[in-house]
Amino acid sequence: KNPEWFDVIVVENMFGDVITDLGAMIQGGMGIAAGGNLNPEGVSMFEPIGGSAPKYTGQDVICPLAAIAAAQMMLEHLGEEDGGARIENAIIEALGSGKIKSLSAGKMGMGTAEMGDLVAGLI
């Protein structure tokens, strides 16, 4: 009812998958949301919410911002705060540039590679 009440939610994987998908839709869709599975004693994993979307392979229609944001989260987790901040700022700048028409698959106004190049050029 009030998602703004929560900053961090810790749950088991089964419920985490459901909650992250719902959270992704609240913040703009699967193409923008990234997540991490943190293990303070071992390997952690970072990924775009919704996974790799294999049904769109080779179509150049998926918003890559979630994958880029996952890399940003990974860098910060590894102690590379400067690199993470540069990526985060580039994502914010790209979103504010007016060049991205939508975050929905096939409606971005550019292809996956072009959007990735846009963000990379802003880092």
DSSP file (Angstrom, degrees, kcal/mol; ACC not computed):
  #  RESIDUE AA STRUCTURE BP1 BP2  ACC     N-H-->O    O-->H-N    N-H-->O    O-->H-N    TCO  KAPPA ALPHA  PHI   PSI    X-CA   Y-CA   Z-CA
    1    1 A K              0   0    0      0, 0.0     0, 0.0     0, 0.0     0, 0.0   0.000 360.0 360.0 360.0 -38.1    0.0    0.0    0.0
    2    2 A N    >   +     0   0    0      1,-0.1     3,-2.0     2,-0.0     4,-0.2  -0.644 360.0 169.2-132.1  75.4    2.8    2.4    0.8
    3    3 A P  G >  S+     0   0    0      0, 0.0     3,-1.8     0, 0.0    -1,-0.1   0.758  72.4  73.2 -62.2 -22.9    6.1    1.3   -0.9
    4    4 A E  G 3  S+     0   0    0      1,-0.3    -2,-0.0     3,-0.0     0, 0.0   0.646  82.6  71.7 -66.4 -12.2    7.7    4.6    0.0
    5    5 A W  G <  S+     0   0    0     -3,-2.0     2,-0.4     2,-0.0    -1,-0.3   0.696  90.5  72.3 -71.2 -18.9    7.9    3.4    3.6
    6    6 A F    <   +     0   0    0     -3,-1.8     3,-0.1    -4,-0.2    -1,-0.0  -0.844  40.7 165.4-111.3 132.2   10.6    0.9    2.6
    7    7 A D  S    S+     0   0    0     -2,-0.4     2,-0.4     1,-0.4    -1,-0.2   0.764  81.2  14.9-101.6 -44.7   14.3    1.5    1.7
    8    8 A V        -     0   0    0      2,-0.0     2,-0.4     0, 0.0    -1,-0.4  -0.998  63.8-167.9-134.0 135.8   15.5   -2.1    2.0
    9    9 A I        -     0   0    0     -2,-0.4     2,-0.6    -3,-0.1    -3,-0.0  -0.994   5.5-161.6-124.5 128.0   13.5   -5.3    2.2
   10   10 A V        +     0   0    0     -2,-0.4     2,-0.3     0, 0.0    -2,-0.0  -0.943  28.8 142.4-113.0 118.0   15.2   -8.5    3.1
   11   11 A V        -     0   0    0     -2,-0.6    -2,-0.0     1,-0.0     2,-0.0  -0.913  53.3 -80.8-144.1 168.4   13.3  -11.7    2.2
   12   12 A E     >  -     0   0    0     -2,-0.3     4,-2.5     1,-0.1     3,-0.3  -0.295  52.8-100.8 -66.7 161.3   14.0  -15.2    0.9
   13   13 A N  H  > S+     0   0    0      1,-0.2     4,-2.4     2,-0.2     5,-0.2   0.859 117.5  57.0 -55.8 -43.6   14.5  -15.7   -2.8
   14   14 A M  H  > S+     0   0    0      1,-0.2     4,-1.1     2,-0.2    -1,-0.2   0.931 116.1  35.2 -58.5 -47.8   11.0  -16.9   -3.7
   15   15 A F  H  > S+     0   0    0     -3,-0.3     4,-2.7     1,-0.2    -1,-0.2   0.823 112.6  61.8 -75.6 -30.8    9.3  -13.8   -2.2
   16   16 A G  H  X S+     0   0    0     -4,-2.5     4,-2.8     1,-0.2     5,-0.2   0.888 100.1  54.0 -61.4 -39.6   12.2  -11.6   -3.3
   17   17 A D  H  X S+     0   0    0     -4,-2.4     4,-1.7     2,-0.2    -1,-0.2   0.914 112.0  44.2 -61.0 -43.1   11.5  -12.4   -7.0
   18   18 A V  H  X S+     0   0    0     -4,-1.1     4,-2.1    -5,-0.2    -2,-0.2   0.939 115.5  47.1 -67.3 -47.0    7.9  -11.4   -6.6
   19   19 A I  H  X S+     0   0    0     -4,-2.7     4,-2.8     1,-0.2    -2,-0.2   0.894 111.4  50.4 -64.8 -40.6    8.6   -8.2   -4.7
   20   20 A T  H  X S+     0   0    0     -4,-2.8     4,-2.3    -5,-0.2    -1,-0.2   0.885 109.6  50.9 -68.0 -35.9   11.4   -7.1   -7.0
   21   21 A D  H  X S+     0   0    0     -4,-1.7     4,-1.6    -5,-0.2    -1,-0.2   0.921 113.1  45.7 -64.8 -42.1    9.1   -7.6  -10.1
   22   22 A L  H  X S+     0   0    0     -4,-2.1     4,-1.7     1,-0.2    -2,-0.2   0.924 113.3  49.9 -64.7 -43.7    6.4   -5.5   -8.4
   23   23 A G  H  X S+     0   0    0     -4,-2.8     4,-1.8     1,-0.2    -2,-0.2   0.873 106.2  56.8 -61.9 -37.2    9.0   -2.9   -7.4
   24   24 A A  H  <>S+     0   0    0     -4,-2.3     5,-3.3     1,-0.2     4,-0.5   0.899 106.0  49.7 -61.5 -40.7   10.3   -2.7  -10.9
   25   25 A M  H ><5S+     0   0    0     -4,-1.6     3,-0.8     3,-0.2    -1,-0.2   0.873 108.1  53.8 -67.9 -35.7    6.9   -1.9  -12.2
   26   26 A I  H 3<5S+     0   0    0     -4,-1.7    -1,-0.2     1,-0.2    -2,-0.2   0.877 110.5  46.7 -65.0 -37.4    6.4    0.9   -9.7
   27   27 A Q  T 3<5S-     0   0    0     -4,-1.8    -1,-0.2    -5,-0.1    -2,-0.2   0.407 137.8 -69.4 -91.6   4.4    9.7    2.6  -10.7
   28   28 A G  T < 5S-     0   0    0     -3,-0.8    -3,-0.2    -4,-0.5     3,-0.2   0.408  83.7 -64.1 131.6  -3.5    9.2    2.4  -14.4
   29   29 A G    >>< -     0   0    0     -5,-3.3     3,-1.5    -6,-0.2     4,-1.0  -0.482  64.9 -60.1 118.9 171.5    9.3   -1.2  -15.7
   30   30 A M  T 34 S+     0   0    0      1,-0.3    19,-0.2     2,-0.2    -1,-0.2   0.769 121.4  66.0 -63.6 -27.4   11.7   -4.1  -16.0
   31   31 A G  T 34 S+     0   0    0     72,-0.2    35,-1.8     1,-0.2    -1,-0.3   0.598 108.0  37.5 -73.9  -9.3   14.1   -2.1  -18.2
   32   32 A I  T <4 S+     0   0    0     -3,-1.5     2,-0.4    33,-0.2    -1,-0.2   0.637  95.0  91.4-113.3 -20.5   15.1    0.3  -15.5
   33   33 A A     <  -     0   0    0     -4,-1.0    16,-2.7    16,-0.2     2,-0.3  -0.640  47.4-178.7 -91.1 132.1   15.2   -1.8  -12.3
   34   34 A A  E     -A   48   0A   0     -2,-0.4     2,-0.3    14,-0.3    33,-0.1  -0.873   4.1-173.0-120.3 156.8   18.3   -3.5  -11.1
   35   35 A G  E     -A   47   0A   0     12,-2.7    12,-2.4    -2,-0.3     2,-0.4  -0.942  10.5-147.8-145.2 167.2   18.8   -5.7   -8.0
   36   36 A G  E     -A   46   0A   0     -2,-0.3     2,-0.7    10,-0.2    10,-0.2  -0.998  11.2-149.3-140.1 143.3   21.4   -7.5   -6.0
   37   37 A N  E     -A   45   0A   0      8,-3.3     8,-2.2    -2,-0.4     2,-0.4  -0.939  31.9-156.1-107.3 106.1   21.7  -10.7   -4.0
   38   38 A L        -     0   0    0     -2,-0.7     6,-0.1     6,-0.2     5,-0.1  -0.694  20.7-179.6 -95.2 134.0   24.2   -9.8   -1.3
   39   39 A N    >   -     0   0    0     -2,-0.4     3,-1.7     3,-0.3    -2,-0.0  -0.911   9.8-166.3-127.2 101.4   26.3  -12.3    0.5
   40   40 A P  T 3  S+     0   0    0      0, 0.0    -1,-0.1     0, 0.0     4,-0.1   0.678  90.9  45.1 -64.1 -14.9   28.6  -10.6    3.0
   41   41 A E  T 3  S-     0   0    0      2,-0.1     2,-0.2    -3,-0.1     3,-0.0   0.349 126.6  -7.5-108.4   5.2   30.6  -13.8    3.4
   42   42 A G  S <  S-     0   0    0     -3,-1.7    -3,-0.3     1,-0.0     2,-0.2  -0.730 102.9  -9.1-165.2-147.3   31.0  -14.7   -0.2
   43   43 A V        -     0   0    0     -2,-0.2     2,-0.3    -5,-0.1    -2,-0.1  -0.492  51.7-160.1 -76.4 135.7   30.0  -14.1   -3.8
   44   44 A S        -     0   0    0     -2,-0.2     2,-0.4    -6,-0.1    -6,-0.2  -0.771   6.1-144.6-109.4 160.5   27.2  -11.6   -4.5
   45   45 A M  E     -A   37   0A   0     -8,-2.2    -8,-3.3    -2,-0.3     2,-0.4  -0.984  10.3-169.3-131.3 138.6   25.2  -11.3   -7.7
   46   46 A F  E     +A   36   0A   0     -2,-0.4   -10,-0.2   -10,-0.2    24,-0.1  -0.981  19.6 152.7-127.3 137.8   23.8   -8.3   -9.5
   47   47 A E  E     -A   35   0A   0    -12,-2.4   -12,-2.7    -2,-0.4     2,-0.2  -0.986  48.2 -88.1-157.0 160.5   21.3   -8.4  -12.3
   48   48 A P  E >   -A   34   0A   0      0, 0.0     3,-1.8     0, 0.0   -14,-0.3  -0.578  54.8-105.7 -69.9 139.5   18.5   -6.5  -14.1
   49   49 A I  T 3  S+     0   0    0    -16,-2.7   -16,-0.2     1,-0.3    17,-0.1  -0.478 110.0  35.5 -65.5 135.4   15.2   -7.3  -12.6
   50   50 A G  T >  S-     0   0    0     -2,-0.2     3,-0.6   -33,-0.1    -1,-0.3   0.352 112.4-113.5  98.4  -4.3   13.3   -9.7  -14.9
   51   51 A G  T <   -     0   0    0     -3,-1.8    -4,-0.0     1,-0.2     0, 0.0  -0.360  58.9 -35.9  78.6-155.2   16.5  -11.5  -15.9
   52   52 A S  T 3   -     0   0    0     -2,-0.1    -1,-0.2    -5,-0.0     4,-0.1   0.508  66.3-135.1 -89.7  -6.1   18.1  -11.5  -19.3
   53   53 A A    X   -     0   0    0     -3,-0.6     3,-2.1     1,-0.1     4,-0.1   0.941  26.7-175.8  51.7  58.2   14.9  -11.4  -21.4
   54   54 A P  G >  S+     0   0    0      0, 0.0     3,-1.7     0, 0.0    -1,-0.1   0.738  72.8  70.8 -60.5 -23.2   16.1  -14.2  -23.9
   55   55 A K  G 3  S+     0   0    0      1,-0.3    -2,-0.1     3,-0.0    -3,-0.0   0.697  99.3  50.3 -67.4 -14.6   12.9  -13.9  -26.0
   56   56 A Y  G X  S+     0   0    0     -3,-2.1     3,-2.2    -4,-0.1     4,-0.4   0.325  79.1 142.2-101.6   7.1   14.3  -10.5  -27.2
   57   57 A T  T <  S+     0   0    0     -3,-1.7    -4,-0.0     1,-0.3    -5,-0.0  -0.221  75.4   3.5 -53.2 129.6   17.8  -11.7  -28.1
   58   58 A G  T 3  S+     0   0    0      1,-0.1    -1,-0.3     0, 0.0    -2,-0.0   0.457 101.4 104.3  77.1   1.9   19.1  -10.1  -31.2
   59   59 A Q  S <  S-     0   0    0     -3,-2.2    -2,-0.1    52,-0.0    -1,-0.1   0.616  73.3-141.4 -92.5 -12.5   16.2   -7.7  -31.6
   60   60 A D  S    S+     0   0    0     -4,-0.4    52,-0.4    51,-0.1    54,-0.1   0.869  70.9 108.3  57.0  40.4   17.9   -4.5  -30.3
   61   61 A V        +     0   0    0     -5,-0.4    45,-2.2    50,-0.2     2,-0.3   0.463  43.4 101.5-124.1  -5.1   14.7   -3.4  -28.6
   62   62 A I  S    S-     0   0    0     43,-0.2    42,-0.1    -6,-0.2    43,-0.1  -0.660  73.8-118.0 -91.5 138.1   15.4   -3.9  -24.8
   63   63 A C        -     0   0    0     40,-0.4     3,-0.5    -2,-0.3     4,-0.3  -0.594  22.4-161.8 -69.5 121.2   16.2   -1.0  -22.5
   64   64 A P     >  +     0   0    0      0, 0.0     4,-2.4     0, 0.0     3,-0.3   0.426  64.3  99.9 -87.2   2.6   19.7   -1.7  -21.2
   65   65 A L  H  > S+     0   0    0      1,-0.2     4,-2.9     2,-0.2   -33,-0.2   0.845  78.8  54.2 -62.2 -34.4   19.5    0.7  -18.2
   66   66 A A  H  > S+     0   0    0    -35,-1.8     4,-2.0    -3,-0.5    -1,-0.2   0.914 110.6  46.1 -65.0 -41.5   18.7   -2.1  -15.7
   67   67 A A  H  > S+     0   0    0     -3,-0.3     4,-1.7    -4,-0.3    -2,-0.2   0.898 114.3  48.3 -66.5 -39.7   21.8   -4.1  -16.8
   68   68 A I  H  X S+     0   0    0     -4,-2.4     4,-1.9     1,-0.2    -2,-0.2   0.910 111.3  50.2 -66.2 -41.7   24.0   -0.9  -16.6
   69   69 A A  H  X S+     0   0    0     -4,-2.9     4,-2.5     1,-0.2    -2,-0.2   0.843 106.1  56.3 -65.6 -33.2   22.5   -0.1  -13.2
   70   70 A A  H  X S+     0   0    0     -4,-2.0     4,-2.2     2,-0.2    -1,-0.2   0.899 106.8  49.5 -63.9 -39.6   23.3   -3.6  -12.0
   71   71 A A  H  X S+     0   0    0     -4,-1.7     4,-2.5     2,-0.2    -2,-0.2   0.891 109.3  52.7 -64.4 -38.8   27.0   -3.0  -13.0
   72   72 A Q  H  X S+     0   0    0     -4,-1.9     4,-2.2     2,-0.2    -2,-0.2   0.925 109.7  47.9 -61.3 -45.7   26.9    0.3  -11.1
   73   73 A M  H  X S+     0   0    0     -4,-2.5     4,-2.3     1,-0.2    -2,-0.2   0.895 110.7  52.1 -62.2 -40.6   25.6   -1.5   -8.0
   74   74 A M  H  X S+     0   0    0     -4,-2.2     4,-2.0     2,-0.2     6,-0.2   0.925 108.1  50.8 -62.2 -45.6   28.3   -4.2   -8.3
   75   75 A L  H  <>S+     0   0    0     -4,-2.5     5,-2.9     1,-0.2    -1,-0.2   0.926 111.3  47.9 -59.5 -45.0   31.0   -1.6   -8.6
   76   76 A E  H ><5S+     0   0    0     -4,-2.2     3,-1.5     1,-0.2    -1,-0.2   0.906 110.0  52.6 -62.5 -40.7   29.8    0.1   -5.4
   77   77 A H  H 3<5S+     0   0    0     -4,-2.3    -1,-0.2     1,-0.3    -2,-0.2   0.847 107.6  52.5 -62.3 -33.9   29.6   -3.2   -3.6
   78   78 A L  T 3<5S-     0   0    0     -4,-2.0    -1,-0.3    -5,-0.2    -2,-0.2   0.393 125.6-102.3 -83.7   3.6   33.2   -3.9   -4.6
   79   79 A G  T < 5S+     0   0    0     -3,-1.5     2,-1.2    -4,-0.2     3,-0.2   0.553  85.6 127.3  89.4   7.9   34.3   -0.6   -3.1
   80   80 A E     >< +     0   0    0     -5,-2.9     4,-2.3    -6,-0.2     5,-0.2  -0.509  23.0 157.4 -95.3  65.0   34.6    1.2   -6.5
   81   81 A E  H  >  +     0   0    0     -2,-1.2     4,-2.8     1,-0.2     5,-0.2   0.862  67.8  54.2 -61.1 -39.1   32.4    4.1   -5.4
   82   82 A D  H  > S+     0   0    0     -3,-0.2     4,-2.3     2,-0.2    -1,-0.2   0.938 111.0  45.0 -62.6 -47.0   33.8    6.5   -8.0
   83   83 A G  H  > S+     0   0    0      1,-0.2     4,-2.0     2,-0.2    -1,-0.2   0.910 114.3  49.6 -62.8 -42.3   33.1    4.2  -10.9
   84   84 A G  H  X S+     0   0    0     -4,-2.3     4,-2.6     1,-0.2    -2,-0.2   0.909 110.9  49.5 -62.5 -42.8   29.6    3.4   -9.6
   85   85 A A  H  X S+     0   0    0     -4,-2.8     4,-2.7     1,-0.2     5,-0.2   0.882 108.6  53.1 -65.1 -38.3   28.8    7.1   -9.1
   86   86 A R  H  X S+     0   0    0     -4,-2.3     4,-1.9    -5,-0.2    -1,-0.2   0.909 111.6  45.6 -64.1 -41.0   30.0    7.9  -12.7
   87   87 A I  H  X S+     0   0    0     -4,-2.0     4,-2.3     2,-0.2    -2,-0.2   0.936 112.8  50.1 -66.8 -45.6   27.7    5.2  -14.1
   88   88 A E  H  X S+     0   0    0     -4,-2.6     4,-2.3     1,-0.2    -2,-0.2   0.923 111.5  48.3 -59.0 -44.9   24.7    6.4  -11.9
   89   89 A N  H  X S+     0   0    0     -4,-2.7     4,-2.6     1,-0.2    -1,-0.2   0.872 109.8  52.8 -63.8 -36.7   25.2   10.0  -13.0
   90   90 A A  H  X S+     0   0    0     -4,-1.9     4,-2.6    -5,-0.2    -1,-0.2   0.895 108.9  49.6 -66.0 -39.6   25.4    8.9  -16.7
   91   91 A I  H  X S+     0   0    0     -4,-2.3     4,-2.5     2,-0.2    -2,-0.2   0.938 112.2  47.8 -62.4 -46.8   22.1    7.0  -16.4
   92   92 A I  H  X S+     0   0    0     -4,-2.3     4,-1.7     1,-0.2    -2,-0.2   0.920 113.0  48.1 -60.8 -44.5   20.5   10.0  -14.8
   93   93 A E  H  X S+     0   0    0     -4,-2.6     4,-0.6     1,-0.2    -1,-0.2   0.904 110.9  51.0 -64.0 -41.3   21.8   12.3  -17.5
   94   94 A A  H >< S+     0   0    0     -4,-2.6     3,-1.0     1,-0.2     6,-0.4   0.918 109.8  50.0 -62.0 -43.3   20.7   10.0  -20.2
   95   95 A L  H 3< S+     0   0    0     -4,-2.5     3,-0.5     1,-0.2    -1,-0.2   0.836 114.0  45.6 -64.8 -32.1   17.2    9.8  -18.8
   96   96 A G  H 3< S+     0   0    0     -4,-1.7    -1,-0.2    -5,-0.2    -2,-0.2   0.467  90.5  86.7 -88.1  -1.7   17.0   13.6  -18.6
   97   97 A S  S << S-     0   0    0     -3,-1.0    -1,-0.2    -4,-0.6    -2,-0.1   0.687  91.1-129.0 -74.5 -18.4   18.4   14.2  -22.1
   98   98 A G  S    S+     0   0    0     -3,-0.5    -1,-0.1    -4,-0.3    -3,-0.1   0.419  85.3 103.8  82.3  -2.7   15.1   13.9  -23.9
   99   99 A K        +     0   0    0     -5,-0.4     2,-0.7     1,-0.1    -4,-0.1   0.731  62.1  75.7 -82.9 -23.0   16.5   11.4  -26.3
  100  100 A I        -     0   0    0     -6,-0.4     9,-0.2     1,-0.2    -2,-0.1  -0.818  58.7-175.1 -94.8 115.2   14.8    8.4  -24.6
  101  101 A K        -     0   0    0      7,-2.7     2,-0.3    -2,-0.7     7,-0.2   0.816  66.3 -13.1 -80.2 -32.5   11.1    8.3  -25.5
  102  102 A S        -     0   0    0      6,-0.3    -1,-0.2     2,-0.1     4,-0.1  -0.966  50.1-130.6-161.1 162.5   10.1    5.4  -23.3
  103  103 A L  S    S+     0   0    0     -2,-0.3   -40,-0.4   -75,-0.2   -72,-0.2   0.395  74.9 109.6-100.3   0.7   11.6    2.6  -21.3
  104  104 A S  S >  S-     0   0    0      3,-0.2     3,-2.2     1,-0.1     4,-0.3  -0.482  84.3 -89.0 -79.7 146.8    9.3    0.0  -22.9
  105  105 A A  T 3  S+     0   0    0      1,-0.3   -43,-0.2    -2,-0.2    -1,-0.1  -0.302 111.3   3.6 -55.4 126.7   10.7   -2.6  -25.2
  106  106 A G  T 3  S+     0   0    0    -45,-2.2    -1,-0.3     4,-0.2     3,-0.1   0.441 117.8  80.1  78.8   0.4   10.6   -1.3  -28.8
  107  107 A K    <   +     0   0    0     -3,-2.2    -3,-0.2   -46,-0.3    -2,-0.2   0.179  56.1 101.8-122.5  16.0    9.4    2.1  -27.8
  108  108 A M  S    S-     0   0    0      2,-0.3    -7,-2.7    -4,-0.3    -6,-0.3   0.677  87.8-120.4 -77.6 -17.8   12.6    3.8  -26.6
  109  109 A G  S    S+     0   0    0      1,-0.2     2,-0.3    -9,-0.2    -1,-0.1   0.503  91.5  45.9  85.5   4.2   13.2    5.8  -29.8
  110  110 A M  S    S-     0   0    0    -49,-0.1    -2,-0.3   -50,-0.0    -1,-0.2  -0.956  90.8 -94.3-163.7 166.3   16.5    4.1  -30.2
  111  111 A G     >  -     0   0    0     -2,-0.3     4,-2.4    -3,-0.1   -50,-0.2  -0.320  39.5-101.0 -85.1 171.9   17.9    0.5  -30.1
  112  112 A T  H  > S+     0   0    0    -52,-0.4     4,-2.4     1,-0.2     5,-0.2   0.928 122.3  47.3 -55.9 -49.9   19.5   -1.2  -27.1
  113  113 A A  H  > S+     0   0    0      1,-0.2     4,-2.5     2,-0.2    -1,-0.2   0.897 110.9  51.3 -63.3 -41.2   23.0   -0.6  -28.5
  114  114 A E  H  > S+     0   0    0      2,-0.2     4,-2.1     1,-0.2    -1,-0.2   0.898 110.9  48.0 -65.0 -39.6   22.4    3.0  -29.2
  115  115 A M  H  X S+     0   0    0     -4,-2.4     4,-2.2     2,-0.2    -1,-0.2   0.907 111.2  50.9 -67.4 -39.8   21.1    3.6  -25.7
  116  116 A G  H  X S+     0   0    0     -4,-2.4     4,-2.7     1,-0.2    -2,-0.2   0.906 110.4  49.6 -60.6 -41.3   24.1    1.8  -24.2
  117  117 A D  H  X S+     0   0    0     -4,-2.5     4,-2.4     2,-0.2    -2,-0.2   0.874 107.3  55.5 -64.7 -37.3   26.3    4.0  -26.3
  118  118 A L  H  X S+     0   0    0     -4,-2.1     4,-0.6     2,-0.2    -2,-0.2   0.947 112.2  41.8 -59.4 -49.4   24.5    7.1  -25.1
  119  119 A V  H >X S+     0   0    0     -4,-2.2     3,-1.3     1,-0.2     4,-0.6   0.929 113.4  52.5 -65.1 -45.5   25.1    6.1  -21.4
  120  120 A A  H >< S+     0   0    0     -4,-2.7     3,-1.0     1,-0.3    -1,-0.2   0.876 105.9  55.0 -58.8 -37.8   28.8    5.1  -22.1
  121  121 A G  H 3< S+     0   0    0     -4,-2.4    -1,-0.3     1,-0.2    -2,-0.2   0.686 105.9  52.9 -69.2 -17.3   29.4    8.4  -23.8
  122  122 A L  H <<        0   0    0     -3,-1.3    -1,-0.2    -4,-0.6    -2,-0.2   0.492 360.0 360.0 -95.7  -5.4   28.2   10.2  -20.7
  123  123 A I    <<        0   0    0     -3,-1.0    -1,-0.2    -4,-0.6    -2,-0.1   0.483 360.0 360.0 -77.6 360.0   30.5    8.4  -18.3
